[in-house]
Amino acid sequence: MNIRTLLFFLILIPVMFFGLLYGLLLNIIDPTGDRFQKVTAWWGRFSAKLFGISIDVIGNDNYNPEKHYLVISNHAGMADIPLILGIMNLNLRILAKEELGKIPLFGRVIKQAGFVMIKRGQNREALKSLFAAAEVLKSGRSVHIFPEGTRSATGELLPFKRGAFLVAQKGKAPVLPVTIIGSHLITPKKSLKINKGNIKVIIDKPIEPSQFSTVEELRDACSKVITANFNRYRSN
């Protein structure tokens, strides 16, 4: 643990608690979750400032905030979720592991707001979750998925799974490839330490699923873009 870990427990947890209570009210007023989404975006920006995390965003002009996308990114740290919520100027929902949906109050609020819980593995329940995410896209809202399925302990890219790209095809939405560099140093895996530092986020141009005949081709094209940006910007 360090001083930022204490800030997490002493400041961020209470802020989240009262934010979730506010979210319960917002979701009653607005069952679409659109108002609560603005709260999650604020929470993401607040978290970065609290922990001294600077974020360099490259490619903000590559997407239209008035449209919706399947946002995909690599996953290397716990900071990735608030980071994405805070910087993306989209009406965004996250595809999250089902364990988060079981947390009292927290799980209830985010599920009410349209966040989709998924059970890991290649099973029928996981497939249902992917179809639910596709329905969110069809409703005109953006969805974010980590196609690697888990966090990278070293920050290096892991193989992309096909499920995320099935969502794009079913939801008929363009894929927005996002590369995150440096987040594994902020919240190291299997550690309670929270470090300050700099994170780079590279937003590339949208990729249309209709240009590819198979889910695998779409997956490989998106992986190629994220890998290229990862290799280009990691040493800069």
WOHU-V197914 format. One record per backbone hydrogen bond with DSSP energy under -0.5 kcal/mol. CO is the residue of the C=O (numbers start at 0). NH is the residue of the N-H. If there is no record, write none. Layout:
BEGIN
co = {CO:CO}
nh = {NH:NH}
END
This chain:
BEGIN
co = {1:2:3:4:5:6:6:7:10:11:12:13:14:15:16:17:18:19:20:21:22:23:24:24:25:29:32:33:34:34:35:36:37:38:39:40:41:42:43:44:45:46:47:48:51:51:53:54:55:55:57:58:59:61:62:63:68:68:69:69:70:71:74:76:77:77:78:79:80:81:82:83:86:87:89:90:92:93:93:95:96:96:97:97:98:99:102:102:103:104:105:106:107:108:109:110:115:117:117:120:122:123:124:125:126:127:128:129:130:131:132:133:134:135:136:141:142:143:144:144:145:146:150:161:161:162:163:164:165:166:167:167:173:174:174:175:176:177:178:180:181:181:182:182:185:186:187:196:198:199:200:200:201:201:204:206:206:207:208:213:214:215:216:217:218:219:220:221:222:223:224:225:226:227:228:229:232}
nh = {5:6:7:8:9:10:11:12:14:15:16:17:18:19:20:21:22:23:24:25:26:27:27:28:29:32:36:37:37:38:39:40:41:42:43:44:45:46:47:48:49:50:52:51:53:196:198:56:57:200:202:61:62:205:64:66:70:142:71:175:144:177:151:79:80:81:82:83:84:85:86:87:88:89:91:141:143:95:115:117:99:100:100:101:101:102:106:107:105:108:109:110:111:112:114:113:95:97:119:122:126:127:128:129:130:131:132:133:134:135:136:137:138:140:139:92:70:94:72:146:148:160:152:164:165:166:167:168:169:170:171:172:69:176:206:71:203:73:201:199:184:185:185:186:194:77:190:53:55:180:57:202:178:203:176:174:208:210:211:217:218:219:220:221:222:223:224:225:226:227:228:229:230:231:232:233:235}
END
